[in-house]
Amino acid sequence: MRPVSPLVVPAFPSFSQRAGRLLDSAVVPYTAAAASLALGLFFTFVWAPHPWDWRGIDQYHNLARDLARGEPFGTTDVPWGYAYFVAAFYRLFGEHEWLPILAQVVANAAIPLMLYRLALPLAGRRVAALAAGLTGVLSFNTIYASTQASDAICTVLFVAATWAFVRGSLVPGAAMFALAGLLAGLVPQFRPNLVLLPWLVAAGYVAWPARSWRKAAHMAVFLAVVSLALTPWVARNYRLTGRFLPTSTHGAVQLWYGSLQVGPYLESRARNPRSVFEAPAFDYTSLGDTTILVSASLDGCPVDAQPALTYWTDRDPRPTTVRATARRADTLDFELPGQPLPTTLYYRVASSAQATTAAPRVFFVSDDHLGDLDRHGDMLDIFDVVRVLRHLAWGEELPHADRLDLTGDGVVDTADLDAIVTRMLSHALALQGLDVTPAAATLTFVDGSELSVPFTFSGRLSDVALDAGLAARLLDARVSFAGLSDTAPADDGSCLTAAQVGVNQIYYRREVHQMQRYLALALDNITQEPGAFAAAAAYRAVRLFVIRSTDDPAAVYQFAWSRAVYAVGMLASTAYLLLFVSGVVFAWRRRSALLFLLLPIVYIPATICFVLTNQRYTVTVQPLMFLFMAVAVVAALRLEAPDEGAAEDAGGAPPARC
């Protein structure tokens, strides 16, 4: 009888073995790139989980269209990188919005491949493959690639710069660092808040063991090329504004918004009562000793009208007449010499054939953004309302009392206050009552809004509490005393109306002034509530990585399916953050070379947590976060390859251990 053979049970590979084999496959990064491309095309041509069409939110379409028509780049509010990217397609192929979007979807699909090559020498094949897969399927950048926004191309350039930098650390010579510098210098032309990142990375690389003069020399090359790439933008801004502007002027308004989102208004700046101070009380510029540009539109004027501008100042009362320096269509441009701070400028624009006795316009040159610029009492403005209130409440001395006695009875009383408000608002019966306490004088309007002036008024407008409505309208309502007289000639005695004459409305004057104004408003808010601002900044440092919605349309875009989209986004971004933190812990314990890549991730919240922020600002570094997420998954599931420590990149260089 033959012996019975023992039963042989086939050995099935475990989950970790199957997953490891999959991650070892060379097709993973290419599959991830294909998935990214497919998702990008779906979001572009079928349905996108955002509220914008192809033209996006940031007016890049209009900027690109002007550039394609040969017009100059007309703003300092955003850098020019993305506008020129879109303009190149408009110039070559016509104004088809989908073409640059298709190009950025294709470029975005290359990120998984670049991330794979970046991570391979630092973390091994399996971490690199998993990071590429996560990026291809889960990247928020793929969503933003479906609209005209600078995020997609910025992220592509950033990942390419990071790959070139890592590659430069592995191969001899400085060529790859030069390439990294060029790409890193282009990145701030798409996302200006990243302008300081190359210097931080260079300092960190030199300080990271092992230190050497060779590393310092390579970083000198890297930073030199970064500076070279930034130079055209900086030089252009200096030529137009006379100021060093390495990024855009938009950061100041973002800081002001951030200073409003504190305390009970942490999620909505629009609900903060101090947001009303965005409107200036006067027509002014804070650009001292800088030429003043006056533009007059001749629309509606006779074809032969040739107005001249006559001006004088409180420093030099001698009238000076100037002719237009340029004519653009139906607009005349006048250039006046710069004035020191502070100066009151008086001017008229009228044709030589018309009388010059009209009430002059008043313009101020001052950097006192919240103070009373009307030193000579030429305007009836909100500071006059404040002074009359304090005079009536506490008997405070009243400058220019004769001008404020609008009823002409020799005394300034509540009747005059009512007349002042009526003139300023052009609203009869605007006032309802006046309430005086030892702490404050409060004026109530017929719409229920209130204006409250504290007894301890410092002279800064931000001390005044204003409700939305008629009270807030007083903030920027102003009337010239010279124009209050019924017998005064019509303003300018010409065909020009007040709406047709503007001072410093050209973008490189207006935007730089607004930058300085918003900065002053922000600092005023911060100094009044420093603790609340610090707490809000700490909250935003974490909030940056999480999508969080509200029902407030002034804070978050509301659109079809927005509630579901934001809910999914919050769950996904929260999971990303938790998994990222876990990956950092694993990388720290193993002293992984990936730890150096924490620099750009930490840089984002460290440099912008104090301004208005949302999760979109972290999309640029999200691919690096996927690397740490991949580390966490590989470590938790024990997917490391036996020879992971000997992983080599495609070029055969040894793994980096910075």
C-alpha positions in Angstrom: 0.0 0.0 0.0 1.4 3.4 -1.0 2.0 6.0 1.6 -0.5 8.9 1.6 1.2 12.2 0.7 0.6 15.0 3.2 -1.9 17.7 2.1 -0.2 20.8 0.7 -2.0 24.0 1.4 -1.0 26.8 -1.0 0.5 29.9 0.6 -1.5 33.1 -0.2 0.3 36.4 0.0 -0.7 38.6 2.9 -2.2 42.1 2.4 1.1 43.8 3.1 2.8 41.6 0.6 0.3 42.3 -2.1 0.3 46.1 -1.3 4.1 46.1 -1.3 4.3 44.4 -4.7 1.8 47.0 -6.0 3.9 49.8 -4.7 7.0 48.3 -6.2 5.4 48.4 -9.6 6.9 51.0 -12.0 3.4 51.8 -13.2 2.1 53.4 -10.0 3.3 57.0 -10.6 2.1 56.9 -14.2 -1.2 55.5 -13.1 -1.4 58.3 -10.6 -0.6 60.9 -13.3 -3.3 59.4 -15.5 -5.8 59.6 -12.6 -5.0 63.2 -12.0 -5.4 64.0 -15.7 -8.8 62.3 -15.8 -10.1 64.0 -12.7 -8.8 67.4 -14.0 -10.6 66.9 -17.3 -13.8 65.9 -15.5 -13.7 68.9 -13.2 -13.0 71.2 -16.2 -15.6 69.9 -18.7 -18.2 68.0 -16.7 -18.6 69.3 -13.1 -16.4 71.1 -10.7 -16.8 71.2 -6.9 -16.2 75.0 -6.8 -18.4 78.0 -7.5 -16.4 79.6 -10.3 -16.5 79.1 -14.0 -13.5 78.9 -16.3 -12.7 82.6 -15.7 -12.1 82.1 -12.0 -12.3 84.6 -9.2 -9.2 86.8 -9.3 -9.8 88.8 -12.6 -6.9 87.1 -14.3 -9.0 86.7 -17.5 -9.3 90.5 -17.8 -5.7 91.1 -17.1 -4.6 88.4 -19.6 -7.0 89.8 -22.2 -5.4 93.2 -21.9 -1.9 91.7 -22.1 -2.9 89.7 -25.2 -4.0 93.0 -26.8 -0.7 94.6 -26.2 -1.6 96.7 -23.2 0.7 96.9 -20.2 0.1 94.9 -17.0 -2.2 97.2 -15.1 -1.9 96.4 -11.4 0.4 95.9 -8.5 -2.3 94.1 -6.6 -1.3 90.7 -8.0 2.0 89.5 -9.5 2.1 89.0 -13.2 3.1 85.3 -13.5 -0.3 83.8 -14.0 -1.7 86.6 -16.1 1.1 86.3 -18.6 0.6 82.5 -18.6 -3.0 82.9 -19.7 -2.2 85.8 -22.0 0.2 83.6 -24.0 -2.7 81.3 -24.9 -5.0 84.2 -25.7 -2.4 85.8 -27.9 -1.6 82.6 -29.8 -5.0 80.9 -30.1 -7.6 83.6 -29.3 -9.7 84.3 -26.3 -10.6 80.7 -25.4 -10.7 80.3 -21.6 -10.6 76.5 -21.7 -7.2 76.4 -23.4 -5.0 77.6 -20.6 -7.1 75.6 -18.2 -6.4 72.5 -20.2 -2.7 73.2 -20.2 -2.7 73.6 -16.4 -4.6 70.4 -16.0 -2.0 68.6 -18.1 0.8 70.3 -16.1 -0.9 69.4 -12.8 -0.9 65.7 -13.9 2.9 65.8 -13.9 3.0 66.5 -10.1 2.7 62.8 -9.1 5.6 61.9 -11.4 7.8 64.7 -10.0 6.8 63.9 -6.4 7.8 60.3 -7.0 11.2 61.3 -8.3 11.6 63.7 -5.5 10.8 61.2 -2.7 12.6 58.2 -4.2 16.1 59.0 -2.9 14.8 60.4 0.4 12.2 57.8 1.5 12.4 54.8 -0.8 10.3 53.4 -3.6 7.1 52.5 -1.6 6.7 55.8 0.2 7.4 57.6 -3.1 4.8 55.5 -5.0 2.2 55.8 -2.3 2.7 59.6 -2.2 2.4 59.8 -6.0 -0.9 57.8 -5.8 -2.3 60.0 -3.0 -1.5 63.1 -5.0 -3.0 61.8 -8.2 -6.3 61.0 -6.6 -6.7 63.2 -3.6 -5.0 66.5 -4.4 -7.1 69.7 -4.0 -4.8 71.3 -6.6 -6.6 69.2 -9.3 -9.8 71.0 -8.4 -8.2 74.5 -8.7 -6.7 73.5 -12.0 -10.2 73.5 -13.5 -10.5 77.3 -13.2 -8.4 80.3 -13.9 -6.5 80.6 -10.6 -2.8 80.8 -10.0 -2.7 77.8 -7.6 -2.3 75.0 -10.2 0.7 76.4 -12.0 2.2 77.7 -8.8 2.1 74.2 -7.3 3.6 72.7 -10.4 6.5 75.1 -10.3 7.0 74.6 -6.6 7.1 70.8 -6.8 9.5 71.1 -9.8 11.7 73.5 -7.8 11.7 71.2 -4.8 12.6 68.2 -7.0 15.5 70.2 -8.6 16.7 71.2 -5.2 16.7 67.6 -3.9 18.4 66.5 -7.1 21.0 69.1 -6.7 21.9 67.8 -3.2 22.6 64.3 -4.8 24.7 65.2 -7.9 27.9 67.1 -8.2 27.9 70.6 -9.5 25.5 73.6 -9.1 23.5 73.2 -12.3 20.4 71.7 -10.6 20.5 74.3 -7.8 20.5 77.0 -10.5 17.5 75.4 -12.1 15.9 75.2 -8.6 16.6 78.9 -8.1 15.0 79.8 -11.4 11.8 77.9 -10.6 11.8 79.1 -7.0 12.1 82.7 -8.3 9.1 82.2 -10.6 6.9 80.7 -7.8 6.3 84.1 -6.0 5.0 85.5 -9.4 2.1 83.2 -8.8 1.8 83.1 -5.0 3.6 86.2 -3.6 3.5 85.0 0.0 6.2 82.5 -1.0 8.8 85.1 -1.7 10.9 84.6 1.4 10.8 80.8 1.3 14.0 80.3 -0.9 16.0 82.3 1.7 14.7 80.2 4.5 15.4 76.9 2.6 18.9 78.0 1.7 19.7 78.9 5.3 18.2 75.6 6.5 20.2 73.6 3.9 23.5 75.2 4.9 22.8 74.7 8.6 21.7 71.1 8.1 24.4 68.6 8.9 26.9 68.1 7.5 27.9 71.7 7.0 30.4 72.6 4.4 31.6 75.5 2.3 30.5 73.6 -0.8 26.9 73.7 0.4 27.2 77.5 1.1 28.5 78.0 -2.4 25.7 76.1 -3.9 23.2 78.2 -2.0 24.8 81.3 -3.2 24.2 80.2 -6.8 20.6 79.2 -5.9 19.8 82.6 -4.3 21.5 84.5 -7.1 19.2 82.9 -9.6 16.2 83.4 -7.4 17.0 87.1 -7.2 17.6 87.3 -10.9 14.1 85.8 -11.6 12.5 88.3 -9.2 14.3 91.3 -10.6 12.0 92.2 -13.5 9.0 92.5 -11.2 10.9 94.4 -8.6 12.4 96.8 -11.2 9.0 97.4 -12.8 7.4 98.2 -9.5 10.2 100.5 -8.5 10.0 102.4 -11.8 6.3 103.0 -11.4 6.0 103.6 -7.6 9.5 104.5 -6.4 9.2 101.8 -3.8 10.8 98.4 -3.3 7.9 95.9 -3.8 9.2 92.4 -4.2 5.7 91.0 -4.1 2.2 92.6 -4.6 0.4 95.3 -2.7 -2.4 93.0 -1.7 -0.9 91.7 1.5 -1.9 94.8 3.5 -5.6 94.4 2.9 -5.3 90.7 3.8 -3.6 91.8 7.1 -6.5 94.2 7.7 -9.0 91.5 7.1 -7.1 89.2 9.5 -7.1 91.9 12.1 -10.9 92.1 11.8 -11.4 88.3 12.3 -10.8 88.2 16.0 -12.9 87.4 19.1 -16.6 87.0 18.3 -15.8 87.7 14.7 -13.3 85.0 14.2 -15.1 83.5 11.2 -16.5 86.7 9.6 -14.8 90.0 9.2 -17.9 91.5 7.7 -19.7 91.3 11.0 -17.0 93.3 12.8 -18.3 96.8 13.3 -14.8 98.2 12.7 -15.0 97.0 9.0 -16.8 100.3 8.2 -13.5 102.1 8.5 -12.5 100.8 5.1 -14.1 103.9 3.7 -11.8 107.0 4.1 -13.2 110.2 5.5 -11.3 112.3 3.0 -10.0 112.3 -0.5 -6.3 112.0 0.2 -3.0 110.2 -0.6 -0.4 109.0 1.8 2.4 109.2 -0.9 4.4 112.2 0.2 6.8 113.8 -2.2 5.4 111.7 -5.0 4.0 113.3 -8.2 0.2 113.8 -8.0 -1.7 112.7 -11.1 -5.1 114.3 -11.9 -7.3 112.9 -14.6 -10.3 114.7 -16.1 -12.8 112.9 -18.3 -14.1 115.2 -21.1 -17.1 113.0 -21.8 -20.0 115.4 -22.4 -17.7 118.4 -22.9 -17.5 120.3 -26.2 -15.0 118.8 -28.7 -12.9 122.0 -28.5 -12.7 122.0 -24.7 -9.1 122.4 -23.5 -9.3 122.6 -19.7 -6.3 123.7 -17.7 -5.6 122.9 -14.0 -4.9 125.6 -11.5 -3.6 124.6 -8.1 -2.2 126.1 -4.9 -1.4 124.7 -1.4 -1.5 125.7 2.2 2.3 125.8 2.0 2.4 127.9 -1.1 -0.8 130.0 -1.8 0.4 131.3 -5.2 -1.8 129.8 -7.9 0.0 127.8 -10.6 -1.6 126.8 -13.9 -0.5 123.7 -15.7 -1.6 122.1 -19.0 -2.4 118.5 -19.6 0.7 116.3 -20.0 -1.2 113.6 -21.9 -4.5 112.9 -23.5 -6.0 109.4 -23.6 -9.2 109.2 -25.7 -11.5 111.7 -23.9 -9.3 111.9 -20.8 -6.7 114.6 -19.9 -3.9 113.8 -17.5 -2.3 116.5 -15.4 0.9 116.0 -13.4 1.5 118.1 -10.2 4.7 118.1 -8.2 4.9 115.9 -5.1 4.0 117.6 -1.8 5.5 117.0 1.7 3.4 115.4 4.5 1.1 117.0 5.5 -0.2 119.4 2.7 -3.6 120.6 1.7 -3.9 121.0 -2.0 -6.6 123.2 -3.7 -7.2 122.9 -7.4 -9.7 123.7 -10.2 -10.0 122.2 -13.6 -11.7 124.6 -16.1 -11.2 125.8 -19.7 -9.4 129.1 -20.1 -12.6 130.7 -21.5 -14.5 130.1 -18.3 -14.5 131.9 -14.9 -12.0 130.8 -12.3 -14.1 131.8 -9.3 -15.7 128.4 -8.7 -15.2 126.7 -5.4 -11.9 124.8 -5.5 -11.7 121.1 -4.9 -9.7 120.0 -1.8 -7.2 117.1 -1.7 -5.0 116.1 1.2 -1.5 114.7 1.3 -1.1 113.0 4.6 -0.2 109.6 6.2 -2.6 110.2 9.2 -5.0 107.6 8.0 -7.5 107.9 10.9 -7.0 111.5 11.9 -8.6 114.8 10.9 -6.8 115.9 7.8 -8.9 119.0 7.4 -6.6 121.3 9.4 -8.1 124.5 7.9 -11.7 123.6 8.2 -12.4 123.5 4.5 -14.7 120.5 4.6 -17.9 119.6 6.5 -17.1 116.1 7.5 -17.5 113.4 10.2 -14.9 115.1 12.5 -17.2 118.2 12.5 -20.1 115.9 13.6 -17.8 114.5 16.4 -16.8 118.0 17.5 -20.3 119.3 17.6 -21.4 116.2 19.6 -18.7 116.8 22.1 -19.5 120.5 22.3 -23.2 119.7 23.0 -22.4 116.9 25.4 -19.6 118.3 27.5 -19.2 121.9 26.5 -15.9 121.3 24.6 -14.5 124.2 22.7 -15.6 124.2 19.1 -13.1 125.3 16.3 -14.7 127.0 13.3 -17.9 127.5 15.2 -19.0 130.3 12.8 -18.9 127.8 9.9 -20.8 125.2 11.8 -23.6 127.5 12.7 -25.6 126.5 9.7 -28.8 128.0 11.1 -27.2 131.4 11.5 -28.5 132.1 15.0 -25.1 132.7 16.5 -25.0 129.5 18.5 -24.2 125.9 17.6 -27.0 123.7 18.9 -28.9 120.5 18.1 -30.6 122.4 15.2 -27.2 122.9 13.6 -26.3 119.3 14.2 -29.4 118.2 12.4 -28.6 120.6 9.6 -25.0 119.3 9.3 -26.2 115.7 9.1 -28.9 116.6 6.6 -26.4 118.4 4.3 -23.8 115.6 4.5 -26.3 112.7 3.9 -28.7 114.6 1.7 -31.4 112.9 3.8 -34.0 115.1 5.5 -35.1 114.1 9.0 -32.1 111.8 9.5 -31.7 112.2 13.2 -33.9 110.7 15.9 -32.2 111.6 19.1 -29.1 112.4 21.2 -28.2 110.5 24.4 -25.4 111.8 26.6 -23.7 109.9 29.5 -20.5 110.6 31.3 -18.8 108.0 29.1 -20.2 108.7 25.6 -22.4 110.8 23.5 -24.6 108.7 21.2 -26.5 110.0 18.1 -29.4 107.8 17.0 -30.7 107.9 13.4 -34.1 107.2 12.0 -33.0 103.9 10.7 -32.0 102.7 14.2 -28.2 103.0 13.5 -26.1 104.8 16.1 -22.9 106.9 16.2 -21.2 106.9 19.6 -18.3 109.2 20.6 -16.5 108.3 23.8 -15.6 111.0 26.3 -11.9 109.8 26.0 -11.8 110.5 22.3 -8.2 110.5 21.2 -8.7 112.2 17.8 -8.6 109.0 15.9 -11.7 108.1 13.9 -11.4 104.4 15.1 -12.5 105.6 18.6 -15.9 106.3 17.2 -18.5 103.4 17.1 -20.6 103.3 14.0 -23.4 101.0 13.0 -24.2 100.0 9.5 -26.8 102.3 8.0 -27.1 106.1 8.0 -24.5 106.3 10.8 -21.9 104.5 8.7 -22.7 106.7 5.7 -21.5 109.7 7.6 -18.0 108.2 7.6 -17.1 109.2 4.0 -19.8 111.9 3.5 -18.2 115.3 3.1 -19.2 118.7 1.7 -17.0 121.6 0.9 -17.9 124.7 3.0 -17.2 126.8 -0.1 -19.8 124.9 -2.0 -22.5 125.2 0.8 -23.3 128.8 -0.2 -26.3 129.0 -2.5 -24.6 131.9 -4.3 -21.4 130.1 -5.0 -20.7 129.4 -8.7 -21.1 125.9 -10.0 -18.1 123.7 -9.2 -15.3 124.5 -11.6 -17.6 126.6 -13.8 -17.1 124.1 -16.6 -18.7 121.0 -18.2 -16.7 118.8 -15.8 -18.6 117.2 -12.9 -17.1 115.9 -9.7 -17.3 112.4 -10.9 -15.2 113.2 -14.0 -12.2 114.4 -12.1 -10.0 112.0 -10.1 -6.7 112.3 -8.3 -4.1 109.5 -8.2 -6.6 107.0 -9.7 -3.9 105.4 -11.8 -3.3 101.9 -10.3 0.4 102.5 -9.3 -0.7 105.4 -7.2 -4.0 104.2 -5.9 -2.9 100.6 -5.0 0.3 101.7 -3.2 -1.7 104.3 -1.2 -4.3 101.7 -0.3 -1.5 99.3 0.8 -0.3 101.9 3.3 -3.8 102.8 4.4 -4.8 99.1 5.0 -1.6 98.6 6.9 -2.4 101.5 9.2 -5.9 100.3 9.7 -4.6 96.8 10.6 -2.1 98.0 13.0 -4.7 100.2 14.7 -6.9 97.1 15.2 -4.0 95.0 16.4 -2.9 97.5 19.0 -6.4 97.8 20.4 -6.8 94.0 20.8 -3.3 92.4 20.8 -4.3 89.3 22.8 -7.4 88.5 20.7 -5.3 89.0 17.5 -2.6 86.6 18.8 -5.2 84.0 19.7 -6.8 84.4 16.2 -3.5 84.0 14.5 -2.8 80.8 16.5 -6.2 79.5 15.5 -5.6 80.3 11.8 -2.3 78.6 11.8 -4.2 75.3 12.2 -7.3 76.5 10.4 -5.2 76.9 7.3 -5.1 73.2 6.8 -8.8 72.6 7.2 -11.8 73.5 5.0 -14.5 74.9 7.3 -17.8 76.4 6.0 -20.3 78.8 7.5 -23.7 80.0 6.3 -22.4 83.5 6.1 -22.2 84.5 2.4 -19.8 87.3 3.3 -17.3 84.8 4.6 -17.7 81.7 2.4 -19.0 81.3 -1.1 -22.5 79.8 -1.3 -23.4 77.8 -4.4 -25.3 74.7 -5.5 -24.3 71.7 -3.5 -22.0 73.9 -1.4 -23.1 72.4 1.9 -22.2 68.9 0.7 -19.0 70.0 -1.0 -17.8 71.9 2.1 -18.7 69.0 4.4 -16.7 66.5 2.2 -13.9 69.1 2.1 -13.8 69.4 5.8 -13.7 65.7 6.4 -11.0 65.2 3.8 -8.8 68.1 4.9 -9.1 67.0 8.6 -8.1 63.5 7.7 -5.2 64.8 5.7 -4.0 66.9 8.6 -4.2 64.1 11.1 -2.5 61.6 8.8 0.2 64.3 8.0 0.9 64.8 11.7 1.2 61.0 12.2 3.7 60.9 9.3 5.8 63.6 10.8 6.0 61.7 14.0 7.1 58.5 12.2 9.6 60.5 10.1 11.0 62.2 13.3 11.5 58.9 15.1 13.4 57.5 12.1 15.4 60.7 11.5 14.2 60.6 7.9 15.7 63.0 5.3 12.1 64.0 4.6 12.1 66.2 7.7 13.9 68.9 5.8 10.7 69.2 3.6 8.9 70.4 6.7 10.4 73.8 6.2 8.1 74.9 3.4 5.1 73.3 5.1 5.7 75.2 8.4 6.6 78.4 6.5 3.0 78.8 5.2 1.2 79.2 8.6 4.2 80.9 10.2 4.1 83.7 7.6 0.4 84.2 6.9 -1.5 83.0 10.0 -2.0 86.7 10.9 -3.8 87.6 7.7 -7.1 86.5 6.2 -6.5 82.8 5.2 -8.2 79.7 4.1 -7.2 76.2 3.2 -6.5 77.2 -0.4 -3.2 78.9 0.7 -1.8 75.5 1.7 -2.5 73.8 -1.7 1.0 74.6 -2.9 2.7 72.5 -0.2 0.0 69.8 -0.2 2.1 67.4 -2.3 4.8 67.5 0.4 2.1 66.7 3.0 1.2 63.7 1.0 4.8 62.5 1.4 4.4 62.4 5.2 0.9 60.9 4.9 2.5 58.1 2.8 5.2 57.6 5.5 2.4 57.2 8.1 0.5 54.6 6.0 3.6 52.6 5.1 4.8 52.5 8.7 1.4 51.7 10.1 0.8 48.9 7.6 4.4 47.7 7.8 4.8 48.0 4.0 8.5 48.9 4.1 10.6 46.9 1.6 13.5 44.8 3.1 16.0 46.9 1.2 14.3 50.2 1.7 17.4 51.8 3.2 19.4 51.0 0.1 16.9 52.6 -2.2 18.4 54.5 -5.1 17.0 57.0 -7.5 16.8 56.4 -11.2 20.2 57.9 -11.8 21.9 55.5 -9.4 22.8 58.1 -6.8 22.8 57.0 -3.2 19.9 58.0 -1.0 20.3 61.4 0.6 20.8 61.5 4.3 21.1 65.3 4.8 
